[in-house]
Amino acid sequence: MSTSAWLGAPPKGEQVRSGTTMEDDSMKIALVTDDGQTISRHFGRARMYAVLTVEDGVIVSRELRDKTAPHWQPDQPHQDEPEGEAHGTGPAARGKHLTMLGVIGDCAVMIAGGMGRGAYDHATGAGIDPIVTSLIDIDEAAIECAAGSLVDEVERLH
């Protein structure tokens, strides 16, 4: 899918509270997805990002971006990590994570349903705030994020 594919028009009447954490009343949010509608349960397996822009409390644009180099396909086991280290913290994983994060470098936040500790830490190091959530709907999560009310469920890290 093209990196500029539209997911549809912004939902009418969907707004977030004013006075949010958005700088200049604008926030670009990347959500990990396979279908453009729901949040993927695993950062590394997902095929793409839905990137939503929220301005002045309203979702004003949405696009799909290919998530380059997924590091784990559903039919392959995770690579072994160095003994005693958390998932995704090995040297090979860092390069893969940074490649996957490179296409959303203009986003303030990345939302996923789950990810390894390494991906989470590498996103933070790249200047992107990672949030792990049990929410499924992309629009709902983006609106809660822009409003500053989306809870980071770090217990979902693996």
C-alpha positions in Angstrom: 0.0 0.0 0.0 1.2 3.5 -0.8 2.6 5.6 2.0 0.0 8.3 1.2 -3.1 6.2 1.0 -6.1 7.8 2.6 -8.2 5.8 5.1 -11.2 8.1 4.6 -12.5 11.4 5.7 -12.1 12.5 9.3 -15.1 11.5 11.5 -17.6 14.3 11.7 -18.0 15.8 15.1 -15.1 13.8 16.7 -13.2 16.2 18.9 -10.7 16.1 21.7 -10.6 18.4 24.6 -8.8 21.7 24.2 -5.7 22.3 26.3 -4.2 18.9 25.4 -0.6 17.9 25.3 -0.5 18.9 21.7 2.2 21.5 20.8 0.7 24.3 18.7 -2.6 22.5 18.8 -1.4 19.9 16.4 -0.3 16.3 16.9 0.7 13.5 14.5 0.1 10.0 15.9 1.3 6.7 14.4 -0.8 3.6 15.2 0.5 0.2 14.4 -2.0 -1.7 12.2 -2.6 -4.4 9.7 -6.0 -3.2 8.4 -6.0 0.6 8.8 -8.9 0.4 11.4 -7.6 -1.6 14.4 -4.5 -1.5 16.5 -2.2 -4.5 16.0 -1.4 -6.5 19.1 2.3 -6.7 18.1 4.5 -3.9 16.9 7.0 -6.2 15.1 4.5 -8.2 13.2 2.3 -5.3 11.9 2.5 -4.3 8.2 1.9 -0.6 8.4 1.1 2.5 10.4 -2.1 4.6 10.3 -0.9 8.1 10.8 -3.6 10.5 12.1 -3.1 14.2 12.5 -5.1 16.0 15.1 -5.3 19.8 14.8 -7.3 22.1 17.1 -9.0 19.1 18.7 -10.2 17.4 15.4 -8.8 14.5 13.4 -8.0 16.3 10.1 -6.0 13.8 8.2 -5.2 10.1 8.0 -2.8 8.1 5.9 -1.3 4.6 5.8 2.5 4.2 5.7 4.3 1.0 5.0 6.2 -0.2 8.1 9.4 -1.3 6.5 11.2 -4.4 7.6 8.8 -6.2 10.0 11.3 -8.3 12.0 9.0 -11.1 12.9 6.5 -12.8 10.6 3.6 -14.9 12.1 5.1 -18.1 10.9 8.6 -17.5 12.3 9.6 -17.7 16.0 11.2 -14.7 17.7 15.0 -14.6 17.4 16.9 -15.7 20.5 17.9 -12.8 22.7 21.3 -12.6 24.4 21.0 -14.5 27.7 19.5 -12.4 30.5 18.3 -9.6 28.2 14.7 -8.5 27.5 13.0 -9.2 24.2 14.2 -7.0 21.3 17.2 -5.6 23.1 19.9 -7.4 21.2 22.2 -5.5 18.7 20.4 -6.8 15.6 17.0 -5.8 17.0 18.1 -2.2 17.4 18.8 -1.7 13.7 15.5 -3.3 12.7 13.5 -1.2 15.2 15.2 2.0 14.0 14.4 1.1 10.4 10.7 0.5 11.3 10.6 3.8 13.3 12.2 5.8 10.5 9.0 6.1 8.5 7.2 7.8 11.4 10.0 10.2 12.5 7.6 13.1 12.1 5.2 11.6 14.6 5.1 12.5 18.3 3.6 9.3 19.5 3.4 5.6 18.4 0.6 3.4 19.7 0.6 -0.4 19.6 -1.2 -3.2 21.3 2.0 -4.8 22.4 5.7 -4.8 21.8 9.0 -6.0 23.3 11.0 -3.9 25.7 13.6 -3.2 23.1 11.2 -1.7 20.6 9.7 0.4 23.4 13.1 1.7 24.5 14.3 2.3 20.9 11.2 4.4 20.1 11.8 6.5 23.1 15.5 6.9 22.1 14.3 8.0 18.6 12.2 10.8 20.1 8.9 9.0 19.6 6.7 8.4 22.7 5.6 4.8 22.6 2.2 3.9 24.2 1.0 0.3 24.7 -2.8 0.0 24.9 -5.5 -2.6 25.1 -7.8 -0.3 22.9 -8.5 -1.7 19.5 -10.1 1.2 17.5 -7.6 3.5 15.9 -9.7 6.7 16.1 -10.6 6.1 19.7 -7.0 5.6 20.7 -5.8 8.7 18.7 -8.5 10.9 20.3 -7.7 9.7 23.8 -4.0 10.2 23.1 -4.4 13.7 21.9 -6.6 14.5 24.9 -3.8 13.2 27.2 -6.0 10.5 28.6 -4.6 7.3 27.0 -3.0 5.1 29.6 0.4 3.5 28.7 -0.1 -0.1 29.7 3.5 -1.1 30.1 2.5 -4.4 31.6 1.7 -5.4 28.0 5.4 -5.3 27.1 7.0 -8.7 26.5 
